[in-house]
Amino acid sequence: MLDTPSNRPALPAEIARRRTFAIISHPDAGKTTLTEKFLLFGGAIQMAGQVRAKGEARRTRSDFMAMEKDRGISVSASAMSFDFMNKGTNFRFNLVDTPGHSDFSEDTYRTLTAVDAAVMVIDGAKGVESQTQKLFEVCRMRDLPILTFCNKMDRESRDVFEIIDEIQENLAIDVTPASWPIGVGRDFIGCYDILRDRLELMDRADRNKVSASIAIEGLDDPKLAEHVPAALLEKLREDLEMVRELMPPLDAELMAEGSLTPIWFGSAINSFGVKELMDGIATYGPEPQIQSAQPRNILPEETKVSGFVFKVQANMDPKHRDRVAFVRLASGHFTRGMKLTHVRSKKVMSVTNPVMFLAADRELAEEAWAGDIIGIPNHGQLRIGDTLTEGEAIRVSGIPSFAPELLQGVRAGDPMKSKHLEKALMQFAEEGAAKVFKPAIGSGFVVGVVGQLQFEVLASRIELEYGLPVRFEQSQFTSARWVNGDRQAVDKFTETNKQHIALDHDGDVVYLTRLQWDIDRVDRDYPDVRLTATKEMMV
């Protein structure tokens, strides 16, 4: 996130009403359920499907892969756009649901390059968990503004001050309560909306209904006693007195620079607290921001269209073997049929069938503005990190690719189908689902991933989408590093270390290692060659 110069003109109304954000959390904190409720309150769906419910209700809209539906986890980031009315303004929310599982953190990392803010979901009983902490670090590196939602308050959860302390200590960010829970677990009856002096009561009977909201004149209003039992009311008054003395008020500037997070409390499964959080995103969430790029940054209000690919999803529609590139628009007003320059290949593409997403449902996008996320179906021309512009050679920077932490060999069940296997692997490599390396010596491929679960997902997808059973087997290598340096130095290095050398799917040289000793040896013996654990996508 870059500082916005104060002398910039106001954004055009269509761009200013957009809010593009990701939802991040540890697995099982209720992220996908919260996404469903956002769609429900935005009027995009009629009935929210729970992640582990029965029958029809089971079909959540943001988990569309067969494996996601079977396991009840999200393994691929999905994007959704919908409108939301707040105080007479119709906001356009572009929401990106990210995988919470740590084995898919690279997909999440790249997704966070395409949003202007993040909503962090925390489980009221568990507080800040390991994966939340990792994802938060990524947001911190990008100075993303963060809004926090403490979920599952209708179950037994920890003391609220304890949760806030933990966020402040573990994540080194100031917290300001936007609402305050009344009661906990079975006694939880609702929240006091601190920002608007309202009492929000939870209806446990109807999970798809917005909670009842009662306007009151401060904490001494006699109306409070009509709705809140005496003991809970006394505790609420005590708690809020402490909050006002000990915690900072909501400062929009501090929030925009990522050093203060407002926190809302609620229960996503009961649709409670979600509407208040959405109001918070509309009011305090950032409008589309400046995008860092080379040789110059891109301003959202520029009239010429530019955008970048942050994700590629293959076979979203298994019947059509298609690949959809998710493009975040960085500037301008895009219309269907527009001709855009693909900066990497310098070719002009005519974008005739762009789509907008409501999870797995998609519709043709007649137009889109800076801040929106559109899908461009293509046959492999677009890769992660590509920039599309109306002619100018700008390259959006900062989309990383990480060295995998686990490496395995892969074989097709049927040796006659090795060509098919190569095609499938290349497809997944370009999608960013795995790294695929072709060793210089011997046949076969080495596949690299961040977490073990990814091998299972890959095997299941290759079988489902290509009808090709495969098996992964132990590899002699344990890690991979990209080789950088002067052309002659790299050539000399690859010639003498052929048994360790491979090419990735972009044709970049990779050094496969067995031990840390291998890396130390290269550092010592080849001062002109640099081994790196990350590379920027598609330089």
C-alpha positions as a Python dict, from the first residue, in 0.01 Angstrom:
ca = {
    (1, 'M'): (0, 0, 0),
    (2, 'L'): (146, 335, -94),
    (3, 'D'): (91, 671, 66),
    (4, 'T'): (-174, 867, -116),
    (5, 'P'): (-55, 1218, -197),
    (6, 'S'): (-297, 1469, -45),
    (7, 'N'): (-315, 1679, -361),
    (8, 'R'): (-463, 1396, -569),
    (9, 'P'): (-814, 1463, -699),
    (10, 'A'): (-1106, 1263, -559),
    (11, 'L'): (-1161, 932, -738),
    (12, 'P'): (-1445, 901, -991),
    (13, 'A'): (-1762, 791, -807),
    (14, 'E'): (-1767, 447, -976),
    (15, 'I'): (-1414, 371, -850),
    (16, 'A'): (-1461, 534, -507),
    (17, 'R'): (-1757, 304, -427),
    (18, 'R'): (-1545, -9, -468),
    (19, 'R'): (-1403, -202, -173),
    (20, 'T'): (-1166, -486, -264),
    (21, 'F'): (-1065, -704, 31),
    (22, 'A'): (-959, -1055, 128),
    (23, 'I'): (-1075, -1264, 422),
    (24, 'I'): (-789, -1427, 613),
    (25, 'S'): (-793, -1670, 905),
    (26, 'H'): (-677, -1998, 1051),
    (27, 'P'): (-871, -2303, 915),
    (28, 'D'): (-1205, -2352, 1090),
    (29, 'A'): (-1237, -1999, 1228),
    (30, 'G'): (-1553, -1959, 1018),
    (31, 'K'): (-1416, -1770, 720),
    (32, 'T'): (-1619, -1945, 451),
    (33, 'T'): (-1937, -1912, 661),
    (34, 'L'): (-1871, -1537, 696),
    (35, 'T'): (-1824, -1512, 318),
    (36, 'E'): (-2163, -1679, 270),
    (37, 'K'): (-2332, -1427, 501),
    (38, 'F'): (-2171, -1138, 314),
    (39, 'L'): (-2333, -1268, -3),
    (40, 'L'): (-2662, -1311, 181),
    (41, 'F'): (-2667, -952, 313),
    (42, 'G'): (-2548, -821, -23),
    (43, 'G'): (-2860, -984, -172),
    (44, 'A'): (-2645, -1210, -390),
    (45, 'I'): (-2790, -1537, -256),
    (46, 'Q'): (-3117, -1632, -90),
    (47, 'M'): (-2995, -1891, 158),
    (48, 'A'): (-2648, -1922, 303),
    (49, 'G'): (-2506, -2277, 278),
    (50, 'Q'): (-2311, -2390, 579),
    (51, 'V'): (-1976, -2553, 516),
    (52, 'R'): (-2065, -2877, 694),
    (53, 'A'): (-2443, -2880, 667),
    (54, 'K'): (-2655, -3152, 510),
    (55, 'G'): (-2801, -3185, 161),
    (56, 'E'): (-2878, -2868, -32),
    (57, 'A'): (-2756, -2636, 244),
    (58, 'R'): (-2416, -2795, 211),
    (59, 'R'): (-2334, -2631, -118),
    (60, 'T'): (-2142, -2325, -8),
    (61, 'R'): (-2089, -2087, -297),
    (62, 'S'): (-1721, -2008, -247),
    (63, 'D'): (-1590, -2368, -232),
    (64, 'F'): (-1637, -2508, -581),
    (65, 'M'): (-1371, -2778, -621),
    (66, 'A'): (-1488, -3134, -559),
    (67, 'M'): (-1224, -3177, -293),
    (68, 'E'): (-1332, -2859, -109),
    (69, 'K'): (-1688, -2986, -92),
    (70, 'D'): (-1571, -3327, 39),
    (71, 'R'): (-1339, -3199, 310),
    (72, 'G'): (-1511, -2877, 413),
    (73, 'I'): (-1194, -2672, 363),
    (74, 'S'): (-1100, -2404, 111),
    (75, 'V'): (-793, -2492, -95),
    (76, 'S'): (-812, -2229, -366),
    (77, 'A'): (-879, -1856, -344),
    (78, 'S'): (-1210, -1755, -503),
    (79, 'A'): (-1335, -1407, -592),
    (80, 'M'): (-1686, -1270, -563),
    (81, 'S'): (-1844, -935, -648),
    (82, 'F'): (-2173, -804, -509),
    (83, 'D'): (-2339, -475, -413),
    (84, 'F'): (-2410, -354, -60),
    (85, 'M'): (-2618, -51, 42),
    (86, 'N'): (-2483, 164, 325),
    (87, 'K'): (-2626, 503, 424),
    (88, 'G'): (-2771, 564, 80),
    (89, 'T'): (-2455, 467, -112),
    (90, 'N'): (-2446, 150, -316),
    (91, 'F'): (-2099, 2, -257),
    (92, 'R'): (-1947, -264, -480),
    (93, 'F'): (-1769, -525, -267),
    (94, 'N'): (-1505, -740, -437),
    (95, 'L'): (-1434, -1013, -189),
    (96, 'V'): (-1157, -1269, -220),
    (97, 'D'): (-1191, -1576, 1),
    (98, 'T'): (-848, -1727, 65),
    (99, 'P'): (-747, -2079, 172),
    (100, 'G'): (-686, -2088, 548),
    (101, 'H'): (-488, -2412, 533),
    (102, 'S'): (-114, -2345, 563),
    (103, 'D'): (-38, -2588, 278),
    (104, 'F'): (-194, -2335, 41),
    (105, 'S'): (-32, -2022, 181),
    (106, 'E'): (137, -1927, -148),
    (107, 'D'): (-202, -1888, -321),
    (108, 'T'): (-309, -1668, -29),
    (109, 'Y'): (11, -1463, -41),
    (110, 'R'): (-39, -1381, -407),
    (111, 'T'): (-405, -1304, -351),
    (112, 'L'): (-312, -1042, -93),
    (113, 'T'): (-123, -851, -365),
    (114, 'A'): (-458, -794, -537),
    (115, 'V'): (-660, -642, -250),
    (116, 'D'): (-667, -309, -67),
    (117, 'A'): (-760, -442, 279),
    (118, 'A'): (-804, -764, 476),
    (119, 'V'): (-1073, -890, 713),
    (120, 'M'): (-910, -1109, 979),
    (121, 'V'): (-1141, -1371, 1131),
    (122, 'I'): (-1057, -1500, 1480),
    (123, 'D'): (-1226, -1782, 1671),
    (124, 'G'): (-1345, -1648, 2009),
    (125, 'A'): (-1237, -1968, 2187),
    (126, 'K'): (-895, -2005, 2026),
    (127, 'G'): (-779, -1647, 1973),
    (128, 'V'): (-482, -1581, 1743),
    (129, 'E'): (-367, -1909, 1585),
    (130, 'S'): (-46, -1988, 1396),
    (131, 'Q'): (-179, -1949, 1042),
    (132, 'T'): (-352, -1620, 1132),
    (133, 'Q'): (-16, -1495, 1250),
    (134, 'K'): (160, -1594, 924),
    (135, 'L'): (-106, -1430, 706),
    (136, 'F'): (-102, -1122, 925),
    (137, 'E'): (275, -1090, 865),
    (138, 'V'): (204, -1078, 490),
    (139, 'C'): (-53, -801, 543),
    (140, 'R'): (202, -618, 757),
    (141, 'M'): (464, -637, 479),
    (142, 'R'): (213, -477, 245),
    (143, 'D'): (82, -228, 509),
    (144, 'L'): (-270, -349, 438),
    (145, 'P'): (-546, -201, 656),
    (146, 'I'): (-705, -478, 865),
    (147, 'L'): (-1057, -512, 1008),
    (148, 'T'): (-1103, -789, 1265),
    (149, 'F'): (-1408, -1008, 1327),
    (150, 'C'): (-1413, -1222, 1642),
    (151, 'N'): (-1642, -1512, 1552),
    (152, 'K'): (-1830, -1785, 1744),
    (153, 'M'): (-1921, -1565, 2042),
    (154, 'D'): (-2235, -1780, 2086),
    (155, 'R'): (-2007, -2068, 2195),
    (156, 'E'): (-1793, -2080, 2506),
    (157, 'S'): (-1516, -1833, 2434),
    (158, 'R'): (-1235, -1656, 2613),
    (159, 'D'): (-1251, -1330, 2806),
    (160, 'V'): (-1282, -1041, 2560),
    (161, 'F'): (-1000, -835, 2714),
    (162, 'E'): (-779, -1144, 2694),
    (163, 'I'): (-854, -1185, 2320),
    (164, 'I'): (-775, -817, 2255),
    (165, 'D'): (-450, -837, 2457),
    (166, 'E'): (-346, -1142, 2258),
    (167, 'I'): (-405, -966, 1925),
    (168, 'Q'): (-207, -663, 2046),
    (169, 'E'): (83, -872, 2176),
    (170, 'N'): (110, -1139, 1905),
    (171, 'L'): (43, -916, 1609),
    (172, 'A'): (187, -588, 1741),
    (173, 'I'): (-114, -385, 1628),
    (174, 'D'): (-340, -158, 1835),
    (175, 'V'): (-701, -274, 1869),
    (176, 'T'): (-1011, -59, 1907),
    (177, 'P'): (-1349, -228, 1976),
    (178, 'A'): (-1621, -127, 1728),
    (179, 'S'): (-1874, -342, 1917),
    (180, 'W'): (-1878, -518, 2255),
    (181, 'P'): (-2034, -860, 2330),
    (182, 'I'): (-2304, -892, 2595),
    (183, 'G'): (-2273, -1229, 2768),
    (184, 'V'): (-2080, -1524, 2629),
    (185, 'G'): (-2162, -1880, 2511),
    (186, 'R'): (-2518, -1972, 2606),
    (187, 'D'): (-2571, -1635, 2773),
    (188, 'F'): (-2464, -1440, 2464),
    (189, 'I'): (-2756, -1217, 2369),
    (190, 'G'): (-2595, -969, 2133),
    (191, 'C'): (-2358, -674, 2114),
    (192, 'Y'): (-2343, -307, 2197),
    (193, 'D'): (-2247, -115, 1881),
    (194, 'I'): (-1994, 137, 2017),
    (195, 'L'): (-1961, 332, 1693),
    (196, 'R'): (-2335, 405, 1664),
    (197, 'D'): (-2469, 368, 2019),
    (198, 'R'): (-2707, 88, 1926),
    (199, 'L'): (-2804, -236, 2090),
    (200, 'E'): (-2787, -533, 1852),
    (201, 'L'): (-2983, -841, 1965),
    (202, 'M'): (-2919, -1186, 1821),
    (203, 'D'): (-3206, -1400, 1694),
    (204, 'R'): (-3100, -1764, 1745),
    (205, 'A'): (-3411, -1894, 1572),
    (206, 'D'): (-3351, -1756, 1222),
    (207, 'R'): (-2993, -1785, 1102),
    (208, 'N'): (-3054, -1601, 775),
    (209, 'K'): (-3203, -1288, 932),
    (210, 'V'): (-3037, -957, 1016),
    (211, 'S'): (-3036, -904, 1394),
    (212, 'A'): (-3280, -665, 1560),
    (213, 'S'): (-3123, -324, 1619),
    (214, 'I'): (-3241, -83, 1892),
    (215, 'A'): (-3124, 280, 1894),
    (216, 'I'): (-3043, 404, 2244),
    (217, 'E'): (-2913, 724, 2397),
    (218, 'G'): (-2592, 606, 2563),
    (219, 'L'): (-2538, 347, 2836),
    (220, 'D'): (-2773, 516, 3086),
    (221, 'D'): (-3078, 483, 2860),
    (222, 'P'): (-3353, 302, 3059),
    (223, 'K'): (-3445, 113, 2738),
    (224, 'L'): (-3133, -101, 2788),
    (225, 'A'): (-3280, -262, 3100),
    (226, 'E'): (-3582, -380, 2899),
    (227, 'H'): (-3361, -599, 2678),
    (228, 'V'): (-3052, -683, 2883),
    (229, 'P'): (-3061, -883, 3213),
    (230, 'A'): (-2939, -676, 3511),
    (231, 'A'): (-2616, -874, 3573),
    (232, 'L'): (-2511, -857, 3207),
    (233, 'L'): (-2597, -486, 3190),
    (234, 'E'): (-2381, -406, 3491),
    (235, 'K'): (-2087, -598, 3339),
    (236, 'L'): (-2139, -421, 3005),
    (237, 'R'): (-2121, -78, 3171),
    (238, 'E'): (-1807, -174, 3364),
    (239, 'D'): (-1639, -320, 3054),
    (240, 'L'): (-1716, -18, 2837),
    (241, 'E'): (-1582, 220, 3100),
    (242, 'M'): (-1253, 28, 3089),
    (243, 'V'): (-1256, 24, 2708),
    (244, 'R'): (-1296, 402, 2692),
    (245, 'E'): (-1012, 456, 2939),
    (246, 'L'): (-766, 196, 2812),
    (247, 'M'): (-818, 165, 2438),
    (248, 'P'): (-765, 411, 2154),
    (249, 'P'): (-1068, 548, 1965),
    (250, 'L'): (-1114, 450, 1599),
    (251, 'D'): (-877, 668, 1395),
    (252, 'A'): (-931, 619, 1020),
    (253, 'E'): (-577, 739, 939),
    (254, 'L'): (-405, 491, 1175),
    (255, 'M'): (-627, 215, 1037),
    (256, 'A'): (-537, 307, 677),
    (257, 'E'): (-167, 271, 750),
    (258, 'G'): (-219, -70, 914),
    (259, 'S'): (-125, 16, 1275),
    (260, 'L'): (-477, 2, 1426),
    (261, 'T'): (-752, -257, 1371),
    (262, 'P'): (-1118, -215, 1469),
    (263, 'I'): (-1272, -536, 1607),
    (264, 'W'): (-1634, -650, 1577),
    (265, 'F'): (-1780, -944, 1774),
    (266, 'G'): (-2046, -1181, 1650),
    (267, 'S'): (-2152, -1523, 1528),
    (268, 'A'): (-2132, -1571, 1151),
    (269, 'I'): (-2342, -1889, 1153),
    (270, 'N'): (-2624, -1695, 1324),
    (271, 'S'): (-2579, -1401, 1083),
    (272, 'F'): (-2496, -1188, 1385),
    (273, 'G'): (-2248, -899, 1374),
    (274, 'V'): (-2195, -949, 1001),
    (275, 'K'): (-2402, -650, 888),
    (276, 'E'): (-2209, -421, 1129),
    (277, 'L'): (-1879, -552, 993),
    (278, 'M'): (-1997, -482, 636),
    (279, 'D'): (-2097, -128, 737),
    (280, 'G'): (-1745, -93, 878),
    (281, 'I'): (-1587, -208, 551),
    (282, 'A'): (-1800, 41, 355),
    (283, 'T'): (-1724, 331, 594),
    (284, 'Y'): (-1362, 267, 692),
    (285, 'G'): (-1231, 28, 425),
    (286, 'P'): (-997, 189, 169),
    (287, 'E'): (-1106, 273, -185),
    (288, 'P'): (-887, 134, -468),
    (289, 'Q'): (-522, 221, -401),
    (290, 'I'): (-213, 308, -605),
    (291, 'Q'): (-49, -4, -750),
    (292, 'S'): (329, -37, -737),
    (293, 'A'): (475, -109, -1082),
    (294, 'Q'): (781, -54, -1301),
    (295, 'P'): (882, 193, -1441),
    (296, 'R'): (611, 395, -1263),
    (297, 'N'): (325, 337, -1019),
    (298, 'I'): (-34, 311, -1148),
    (299, 'L'): (-302, 547, -1013),
    (300, 'P'): (-659, 408, -1003),
    (301, 'E'): (-807, 728, -1153),
    (302, 'E'): (-598, 706, -1474),
    (303, 'T'): (-828, 685, -1775),
    (304, 'K'): (-630, 410, -1949),
    (305, 'V'): (-702, 55, -1836),
    (306, 'S'): (-435, -158, -1671),
    (307, 'G'): (-456, -474, -1463),
    (308, 'F'): (-251, -772, -1353),
    (309, 'V'): (-302, -1147, -1320),
    (310, 'F'): (-273, -1266, -958),
    (311, 'K'): (-420, -1613, -999),
    (312, 'V'): (-490, -1866, -1273),
    (313, 'Q'): (-749, -2139, -1219),
    (314, 'A'): (-757, -2430, -1462),
    (315, 'N'): (-1067, -2638, -1532),
    (316, 'M'): (-1312, -2429, -1329),
    (317, 'D'): (-1562, -2571, -1570),
    (318, 'P'): (-1447, -2934, -1622),
    (319, 'K'): (-1670, -2967, -1930),
    (320, 'H'): (-1476, -2698, -2113),
    (321, 'R'): (-1113, -2758, -2007),
    (322, 'D'): (-1081, -2384, -1968),
    (323, 'R'): (-836, -2171, -1776),
    (324, 'V'): (-945, -1848, -1619),
    (325, 'A'): (-695, -1574, -1531),
    (326, 'F'): (-811, -1363, -1236),
    (327, 'V'): (-721, -1003, -1317),
    (328, 'R'): (-726, -717, -1067),
    (329, 'L'): (-791, -391, -1252),
    (330, 'A'): (-547, -125, -1134),
    (331, 'S'): (-680, 170, -1334),
    (332, 'G'): (-941, 292, -1580),
    (333, 'H'): (-1282, 181, -1704),
    (334, 'F'): (-1277, -154, -1881),
    (335, 'T'): (-1547, -250, -2133),
    (336, 'R'): (-1608, -588, -2296),
    (337, 'G'): (-1435, -634, -2631),
    (338, 'M'): (-1150, -398, -2542),
    (339, 'K'): (-807, -461, -2693),
    (340, 'L'): (-533, -481, -2429),
    (341, 'T'): (-158, -529, -2469),
    (342, 'H'): (-12, -833, -2298),
    (343, 'V'): (308, -666, -2176),
    (344, 'R'): (523, -981, -2145),
    (345, 'S'): (464, -1100, -2504),
    (346, 'K'): (391, -748, -2645),
    (347, 'K'): (88, -902, -2823),
    (348, 'V'): (-253, -737, -2834),
    (349, 'M'): (-543, -943, -2694),
    (350, 'S'): (-907, -878, -2761),
    (351, 'V'): (-1095, -945, -2435),
    (352, 'T'): (-1432, -1060, -2570),
    (353, 'N'): (-1570, -1280, -2292),
    (354, 'P'): (-1454, -1145, -1954),
    (355, 'V'): (-1648, -1277, -1656),
    (356, 'M'): (-1746, -1154, -1309),
    (357, 'F'): (-1767, -1414, -1035),
    (358, 'L'): (-2020, -1509, -778),
    (359, 'A'): (-1803, -1798, -658),
    (360, 'A'): (-1849, -2076, -917),
    (361, 'D'): (-2130, -1888, -1093),
    (362, 'R'): (-2007, -1644, -1349),
    (363, 'E'): (-2166, -1395, -1579),
    (364, 'L'): (-2032, -1190, -1870),
    (365, 'A'): (-1881, -863, -1749),
    (366, 'E'): (-1995, -584, -1980),
    (367, 'E'): (-1779, -337, -1789),
    (368, 'A'): (-1550, -311, -1487),
    (369, 'W'): (-1360, -37, -1306),
    (370, 'A'): (-1031, -2, -1117),
    (371, 'G'): (-1058, -219, -805),
    (372, 'D'): (-1272, -487, -970),
    (373, 'I'): (-1162, -845, -1028),
    (374, 'I'): (-1254, -1000, -1362),
    (375, 'G'): (-1182, -1342, -1506),
    (376, 'I'): (-1038, -1375, -1855),
    (377, 'P'): (-1080, -1725, -2004),
    (378, 'N'): (-773, -1812, -2215),
    (379, 'H'): (-574, -2109, -2339),
    (380, 'G'): (-251, -2054, -2154),
    (381, 'Q'): (-141, -1710, -2279),
    (382, 'L'): (-194, -1545, -1938),
    (383, 'R'): (20, -1638, -1639),
    (384, 'I'): (47, -1518, -1282),
    (385, 'G'): (228, -1183, -1270),
    (386, 'D'): (133, -1076, -1625),
    (387, 'T'): (27, -715, -1675),
    (388, 'L'): (-236, -603, -1931),
    (389, 'T'): (-248, -238, -2040),
    (390, 'E'): (-384, -12, -2313),
    (391, 'G'): (-43, -9, -2481),
    (392, 'E'): (198, 127, -2218),
    (393, 'A'): (480, -109, -2113),
    (394, 'I'): (417, -111, -1736),
    (395, 'R'): (487, -415, -1524),
    (396, 'V'): (314, -457, -1190),
    (397, 'S'): (575, -561, -935),
    (398, 'G'): (576, -750, -608),
    (399, 'I'): (404, -1080, -699),
    (400, 'P'): (632, -1345, -549),
    (401, 'S'): (696, -1712, -621),
    (402, 'F'): (843, -1917, -334),
    (403, 'A'): (1081, -2210, -333),
    (404, 'P'): (884, -2527, -246),
    (405, 'E'): (946, -2696, 88),
    (406, 'L'): (865, -3052, -27),
    (407, 'L'): (986, -3223, -346),
    (408, 'Q'): (865, -3554, -495),
    (409, 'G'): (900, -3738, -824),
    (410, 'V'): (581, -3815, -1018),
    (411, 'R'): (485, -4100, -1252),
    (412, 'A'): (176, -4171, -1458),
    (413, 'G'): (0, -4499, -1371),
    (414, 'D'): (12, -4575, -1746),
    (415, 'P'): (367, -4522, -1888),
    (416, 'M'): (215, -4461, -2235),
    (417, 'K'): (53, -4144, -2102),
    (418, 'S'): (366, -3952, -2000),
    (419, 'K'): (291, -3681, -2260),
    (420, 'H'): (-51, -3626, -2101),
    (421, 'L'): (114, -3605, -1761),
    (422, 'E'): (354, -3337, -1884),
    (423, 'K'): (63, -3130, -2014),
    (424, 'A'): (-129, -3163, -1685),
    (425, 'L'): (179, -3069, -1478),
    (426, 'M'): (253, -2763, -1691),
    (427, 'Q'): (-107, -2652, -1651),
    (428, 'F'): (-82, -2673, -1270),
    (429, 'A'): (258, -2501, -1271),
    (430, 'E'): (118, -2207, -1466),
    (431, 'E'): (-179, -2196, -1231),
    (432, 'G'): (66, -2166, -940),
    (433, 'A'): (-69, -2484, -775),
    (434, 'A'): (279, -2643, -771),
    (435, 'K'): (633, -2595, -899),
    (436, 'V'): (734, -2837, -1174),
    (437, 'F'): (1103, -2896, -1245),
    (438, 'K'): (1252, -3086, -1541),
    (439, 'P'): (1592, -3221, -1431),
    (440, 'A'): (1874, -3181, -1684),
    (441, 'I'): (1967, -3550, -1646),
    (442, 'G'): (1715, -3833, -1674),
    (443, 'S'): (1348, -3831, -1769),
    (444, 'G'): (1053, -3750, -1549),
    (445, 'F'): (963, -3446, -1344),
    (446, 'V'): (1014, -3329, -988),
    (447, 'V'): (712, -3159, -833),
    (448, 'G'): (754, -2909, -548),
    (449, 'V'): (487, -2785, -308),
    (450, 'V'): (460, -2596, 23),
    (451, 'G'): (260, -2859, 216),
    (452, 'Q'): (190, -3233, 197),
    (453, 'L'): (-184, -3185, 139),
    (454, 'Q'): (-103, -3024, -198),
    (455, 'F'): (27, -3358, -333),
    (456, 'E'): (-310, -3516, -249),
    (457, 'V'): (-497, -3229, -412),
    (458, 'L'): (-278, -3252, -725),
    (459, 'A'): (-317, -3629, -757),
    (460, 'S'): (-694, -3599, -713),
    (461, 'R'): (-721, -3314, -967),
    (462, 'I'): (-499, -3484, -1229),
    (463, 'E'): (-717, -3794, -1204),
    (464, 'L'): (-1047, -3602, -1207),
    (465, 'E'): (-961, -3345, -1474),
    (466, 'Y'): (-735, -3553, -1701),
    (467, 'G'): (-851, -3911, -1625),
    (468, 'L'): (-490, -3990, -1539),
    (469, 'P'): (-404, -4180, -1217),
    (470, 'V'): (-57, -4076, -1093),
    (471, 'R'): (168, -4163, -802),
    (472, 'F'): (413, -3939, -620),
    (473, 'E'): (735, -4097, -494),
    (474, 'Q'): (1031, -3994, -280),
    (475, 'S'): (1287, -3773, -450),
    (476, 'Q'): (1656, -3758, -365),
    (477, 'F'): (1621, -3378, -349),
    (478, 'T'): (1483, -3182, -53),
    (479, 'S'): (1473, -2821, -173),
    (480, 'A'): (1511, -2598, -479),
    (481, 'R'): (1674, -2259, -538),
    (482, 'W'): (1664, -2031, -841),
    (483, 'V'): (2004, -1957, -991),
    (484, 'N'): (2085, -1592, -1063),
    (485, 'G'): (2392, -1411, -1188),
    (486, 'D'): (2588, -1315, -1495),
    (487, 'R'): (2499, -1533, -1798),
    (488, 'Q'): (2852, -1677, -1834),
    (489, 'A'): (2881, -1753, -1462),
    (490, 'V'): (2542, -1930, -1464),
    (491, 'D'): (2632, -2134, -1777),
    (492, 'K'): (2962, -2241, -1624),
    (493, 'F'): (2789, -2331, -1297),
    (494, 'T'): (2516, -2540, -1469),
    (495, 'E'): (2773, -2724, -1680),
    (496, 'T'): (2972, -2843, -1375),
    (497, 'N'): (2665, -2922, -1155),
    (498, 'K'): (2443, -3094, -1413),
    (499, 'Q'): (2320, -3364, -1172),
    (500, 'H'): (2162, -3087, -956),
    (501, 'I'): (2025, -2867, -1235),
    (502, 'A'): (1665, -2845, -1356),
    (503, 'L'): (1447, -2594, -1541),
    (504, 'D'): (1118, -2463, -1403),
    (505, 'H'): (810, -2422, -1625),
    (506, 'D'): (927, -2071, -1728),
    (507, 'G'): (1262, -2211, -1841),
    (508, 'D'): (1451, -2052, -1548),
    (509, 'V'): (1751, -2242, -1410),
    (510, 'V'): (1696, -2414, -1075),
    (511, 'Y'): (1948, -2581, -843),
    (512, 'L'): (1800, -2889, -668),
    (513, 'T'): (1964, -2956, -332),
    (514, 'R'): (1987, -3256, -100),
    (515, 'L'): (2135, -3084, 206),
    (516, 'Q'): (2203, -2735, 336),
    (517, 'W'): (2568, -2826, 269),
    (518, 'D'): (2496, -2811, -108),
    (519, 'I'): (2381, -2448, -76),
    (520, 'D'): (2678, -2353, 146),
    (521, 'R'): (2916, -2512, -106),
    (522, 'V'): (2773, -2303, -393),
    (523, 'D'): (2800, -1984, -184),
    (524, 'R'): (3166, -2071, -113),
    (525, 'D'): (3282, -2200, -453),
    (526, 'Y'): (3079, -1979, -690),
    (527, 'P'): (3087, -1617, -566),
    (528, 'D'): (2940, -1494, -900),
    (529, 'V'): (2625, -1707, -866),
    (530, 'R'): (2333, -1627, -633),
    (531, 'L'): (2082, -1887, -512),
    (532, 'T'): (1744, -1742, -411),
    (533, 'A'): (1439, -1891, -240),
    (534, 'T'): (1195, -1654, -414),
    (535, 'K'): (1162, -1510, -760),
    (536, 'E'): (929, -1245, -887),
    (537, 'M'): (669, -1395, -1117),
    (538, 'M'): (728, -1356, -1489),
    (539, 'V'): (995, -1089, -1490),
}
